[in-house]
């Protein structure tokens, strides 16, 4: 967990908000570098991430280093007051390495060995890769330990590679032996008597690659846990070297959020000084704004409520990867999204990338300096944003006490929950983790209620309301922790199907959602999944779909029942949404997937009962209002995502203009106001 020493390392970030992005000078003639720093100064850029994919340039042959170009770049940036986030380039081994160590190339689940020619062509289990990554990390650390431009280490890039094959199989067996101790325990846990899978020797176990039909779910889940631990080990390798050689320089690595989930974000965060994220809009409409808020809330939460670093965002593009489109952001959206990130704890804004390359795999990715050059709308907006961040510099001061955002609502986030929801042969494919969590977060955002995410193995006590949208696999210890939270006075909301198995994906006997049954005061007799186009009505006017259940009360009360059009298995009036007083708190259950409006209505009812208030009475419905702490002051960010002028009542100083506010303030469509409130944090 980040500690006091981490705080001292990060002290160099105070005083200004980081602004800049990935800088790839090795892709350009040296005369372009001087134009780059001139434009950086004009745009207010003070931070450059350097060297992310430069391994082949730094080590053109095994053991042969060429640091001359990087020396000149570091010196040039320092001379122009640009601090450097220096990356270890281990996400892209050079071609000579792949040729020398073909066993270190990644292998797919279908057994296909991938060749060099893209990034991430490595197997994290390969000893040769791990050794080469440690060598280049140490060489960089020793070379630049005393360089005045070095402000932070950026370890690797977007960890997330999963590989199979013989090297992985051997490492997986070792992990299993350490986890289970003996094969009898493993066989019992995985129920290998099913389909004659009993293992008599460790050598009989392989990573769960392509097979004839359905794989063993417990086997697959353990492999995902192993793969996550493997990547954590890769991170540990490099962090240990950097801590040894440069103990005063903070360390980060960039999480790709929210779609990459091949590692344990909580475990990663405990090992670094500051969480960084790469985050790209995935929707041109209002869902894009909720996506920004979601990514920022994840980052802050992983970073234990402290300020965090936005390592990458796009200047002017919205990426529709599934549809194969790059859509242009409308003018002003980059600024508004950046203020959203700042509201939720970001220490600035970095972009991928500084200058658009003329050719290469991502040559049409957005940039601060586009192909058309600085005489463009894009660069003008970049320059204006840089000036605005300068006026917001006071936000860079860490909060004097408490988290950067003090929220009373949390949504449970656990990698295991995501992995378990990906299990094949579940009753329905509508049980996905990310979709459920995002729907819950979006409902809160629409209500004007801000939230964290929380580790179910961590401390729940600081929250008044905790949501569990999708958590199939729940251990006895976790069930006890949730129950204790409710008994102590908390409000817990559990979605359908959650807690139906233990942590090994073994179904709990006696009724589904069994891990939560005593807390919820009910028994789920039967799951009744619905067709994709099928809907049900509840007797309170709500509509729902995808899933329903036959629920029996065991102490709980019915808040809403199923209507007469429910499945024949479910009698009309059967409990659909329930409420159970337990100890000093209340546990709520949603046995079906409520439509968006119904979900918002019920979460509003529950948060009101839990005593949770909005950051501002006007928040919600597209007016995003977030309170952020910096130093001993509170700042209110007011962002208007609607198409009309709104006039919330505000009091304090408008940080961007210096005007004093005390009453209704017009906030134009697409605009934002940052208010330094008149009171200080106690």
C-alpha positions, 0 to 999 in steps of 0.5 A, spaced: 500 500 500 502 506 498 505 509 504 509 516 507 515 514 503 510 514 496 508 521 498 515 524 499 517 521 492 510 524 489 512 531 492 515 533 486 508 533 482 505 538 487 505 545 484 502 544 477 498 539 474 502 535 469 500 536 462 503 533 456 503 526 453 507 520 450 513 523 446 517 519 441 523 523 438 526 516 436 521 516 430 523 523 428 529 526 425 533 530 431 531 537 427 524 536 429 526 535 436 527 542 437 520 544 433 517 539 438 520 543 445 518 550 442 511 547 441 511 544 447 512 551 451 507 554 447 502 549 449 504 549 456 506 542 456 511 540 462 511 533 462 513 528 457 512 520 457 519 517 453 521 511 451 515 506 452 516 502 445 524 504 444 527 497 446 530 496 440 533 503 439 536 502 446 538 495 445 539 494 438 543 487 439 543 483 446 547 487 451 549 493 446 546 499 448 545 506 445 543 511 450 546 517 446 539 519 443 536 518 449 541 522 453 540 528 448 532 528 449 533 528 456 537 534 456 533 538 451 527 536 455 530 539 461 533 545 458 526 547 456 523 545 463 519 539 461 519 533 466 520 526 464 516 520 465 521 515 463 518 508 461 521 501 461 520 499 454 519 491 456 512 491 452 515 490 446 521 486 446 526 487 440 526 482 434 533 480 435 530 477 442 524 474 439 529 470 434 534 468 440 528 466 444 522 463 440 520 460 447 518 467 449 513 468 444 506 468 446 502 462 444 494 463 444 489 458 447 489 455 440 496 453 440 498 458 435 505 461 436 504 469 435 510 472 431 514 478 432 511 484 428 506 488 433 507 490 440 506 485 446 510 479 443 512 476 449 510 470 454 510 473 461 512 466 464 518 465 460 525 466 464 529 469 458 523 474 457 523 476 465 531 476 465 532 481 459 526 485 462 530 486 468 537 487 464 534 493 460 530 496 467 537 496 471 541 499 465 536 505 464 535 506 472 543 506 472 544 511 466 538 516 468 538 515 476 541 522 477 538 526 471 535 532 473 529 531 468 527 524 471 520 525 475 517 518 475 518 511 472 513 508 468 514 501 468 512 497 462 505 499 458 498 496 459 500 490 462 495 485 460 498 479 455 496 472 457 500 466 454 499 459 453 504 453 451 509 449 454 513 454 458 506 457 461 504 450 463 510 449 467 509 455 471 502 454 472 503 447 475 508 450 480 503 455 482 498 450 483 502 446 487 504 452 491 496 453 492 493 446 493 499 443 496 497 436 493 493 433 487 488 430 492 486 437 494 486 440 487 482 434 485 477 435 490 476 443 489 476 442 481 471 436 482 475 432 477 471 426 477 466 430 472 468 427 465 474 423 468 479 429 469 482 426 475 489 428 475 495 423 478 501 427 476 502 434 476 505 433 469 498 431 466 495 438 468 496 444 462 493 451 461 486 450 459 487 451 452 482 449 446 479 443 448 473 439 445 467 442 449 466 445 455 473 446 460 473 445 467 470 452 470 475 452 476 481 450 472 479 456 467 478 461 473 485 458 477 489 459 470 486 467 470 488 468 477 495 465 475 496 469 469 494 475 474 499 473 479 504 472 473 504 479 471 504 482 478 511 478 478 513 481 472 511 488 475 515 486 482 521 485 478 522 492 475 519 495 481 524 492 485 530 494 481 527 501 480 527 502 488 534 499 489 537 504 484 533 510 484 529 510 491 527 517 491 523 517 484 516 515 484 514 509 480 507 508 476 504 503 471 498 505 466 492 501 467 488 500 461 481 501 463 476 499 463 476 493 458 483 490 460 482 485 466 488 480 465 491 482 472 489 484 479 488 492 479 488 492 487 495 488 487 498 492 482 496 499 486 499 496 492 506 496 489 506 502 486 507 510 488 501 512 484 496 509 479 496 511 472 490 510 467 489 510 459 482 511 458 479 513 451 472 515 450 468 509 447 461 513 445 460 519 442 453 520 446 452 522 453 454 515 455 461 517 453 461 522 459 459 517 464 465 513 461 469 518 463 467 518 470 467 511 471 474 510 469 476 516 473 472 513 479 476 506 478 483 510 478 482 514 484 479 508 488 485 503 486 489 509 488 486 508 495 482 515 494 489 519 493 490 523 486 492 519 480 495 520 473 491 520 467 497 517 463 493 517 456 487 520 453 485 522 446 485 529 444 480 529 439 477 522 437 472 517 440 474 510 438 469 505 436 473 499 435 468 494 434 465 498 429 472 500 426 471 508 426 474 513 429 469 519 430 471 526 431 470 529 438 466 536 437 470 542 439 470 543 447 469 536 449 476 535 450 476 540 455 470 538 458 472 531 459 479 533 462 475 537 467 471 531 469 478 527 470 480 533 474 474 533 478 475 526 480 482 526 482 487 526 476 493 530 477 493 533 470 492 530 463 497 527 459 495 524 452 497 519 447 501 522 443 505 528 442 506 528 435 502 524 429 507 519 426 507 519 418 507 511 418 506 505 423 501 501 426 497 507 430 499 512 425 491 515 425 491 515 432 489 522 435 495 527 437 496 533 440 500 535 434 496 532 428 498 531 421 496 537 419 501 541 424 500 546 429 496 551 425 489 547 426 483 547 431 486 541 435 493 544 437 489 551 438 484 547 443 491 543 446 494 550 447 488 553 450 487 547 455 494 548 457 493 555 459 487 553 463 490 547 467 496 553 469 490 557 472 488 551 476 495 549 478 492 550 486 489 543 485 495 539 484 496 540 492 494 533 495 489 533 500 491 535 507 487 529 510 482 524 507 481 522 500 481 527 494 473 525 493 469 523 499 464 519 497 459 515 501 457 510 496 461 504 493 460 499 487 464 492 489 470 491 484 474 484 484 477 481 478 475 474 480 468 477 479 469 479 472 473 472 471 467 468 474 462 471 470 466 469 464 465 462 465 462 458 460 455 454 460 452 459 465 444 459 465 445 466 461 450 470 457 447 476 460 451 475 467 457 479 465 461 483 470 463 490 466 456 491 463 453 490 470 458 495 474 457 500 468 450 500 469 450 501 476 455 507 476 451 510 470 445 510 474 448 513 480 451 518 475 444 520 472 442 521 479 447 526 481 450 521 486 458 520 486 461 513 488 468 509 489 469 502 487 471 498 493 475 491 494 470 486 497 476 484 501 478 491 503 474 496 508 467 497 507 466 501 513 467 508 511 461 507 506 453 508 507 451 504 501 455 498 497 452 495 491 454 488 488 452 488 481 455 482 479 459 477 484 458 470 482 463 467 486 463 469 494 468 466 499 465 465 506 470 470 509 467 475 504 460 473 505 461 474 513 464 481 511 458 483 507 454 481 513 458 485 518 457 491 514 450 491 514 449 489 521 453 495 523 448 499 519 450 499 512 445 498 506 447 493 501 444 492 494 445 485 491 444 483 484 441 477 482 445 471 481 451 474 486 454 469 491 451 463 488 458 459 488 464 459 493 470 462 490 472 455 487 465 456 483 462 450 487 455 452 487 452 453 494 447 448 496 440 450 499 438 455 494 442 460 489 445 467 492 446 462 498 452 466 500 448 472 501 441 468 503 442 470 511 443 477 510 438 478 505 433 474 508 431 470 503 432 463 499 432 463 491 429 456 489 430 457 481 433 461 476 429 463 470 433 466 465 429 470 459 430 471 452 434 477 449 427 480 447 423 478 453 421 483 458 417 482 465 413 487 468 413 488 476 407 490 480 410 497 482 410 499 474 417 497 473 420 493 467 425 488 467 428 483 462 434 478 461 433 474 468 428 473 473 428 468 479 423 464 484 424 467 490 422 465 497 422 470 503 425 468 510 425 475 514 425 480 508 419 484 505 417 485 498 418 491 495 416 490 488 413 483 486 413 480 479 407 481 475 402 476 472 406 476 465 412 473 468 414 466 467 410 460 468 415 458 474 414 465 477 407 466 480 404 473 480 406 477 486 412 473 487 418 477 490 422 481 485 425 486 489 426 485 497 428 489 503 431 486 509 432 489 516 438 486 519 442 488 525 442 496 524 442 496 517 438 494 511 440 489 505 436 489 498 436 484 493 434 485 485 432 479 483 431 481 475 435 486 471 431 492 471 430 497 466 435 503 466 429 508 469 427 503 474 434 501 476 435 509 477 428 509 481 430 504 486 437 506 487 434 513 488 430 510 494 435 506 497 440 511 497 435 516 500 434 511 505 441 510 507 442 517 508 446 519 502 446 526 499 448 528 492 454 533 492 449 539 490 442 539 490 442 541 482 446 535 480 444 529 476 440 529 469 446 531 465 449 536 470 455 533 473 457 536 480 463 533 484 467 536 490 474 535 490 479 536 495 486 539 494 490 542 500 485 544 506 480 547 501 474 544 497 473 545 490 466 544 486 466 542 479 460 543 475 460 540 468 454 541 464 453 535 459 446 538 456 444 542 450 441 548 454 444 553 459 443 551 467 443 555 473 445 552 479 446 556 485 453 556 487 458 560 492 465 561 492 470 563 487 470 561 480 478 559 479 478 560 472 475 567 472 476 570 479 469 572 479 466 571 486 459 567 486 453 567 490 447 565 487 444 562 481 450 561 476 449 560 468 453 554 466 452 554 458 451 547 454 458 544 454 461 549 459 464 548 466 465 552 472 470 550 478 469 553 484 473 554 490 468 554 496 469 558 502 470 553 507 476 549 508 476 542 510 476 540 517 
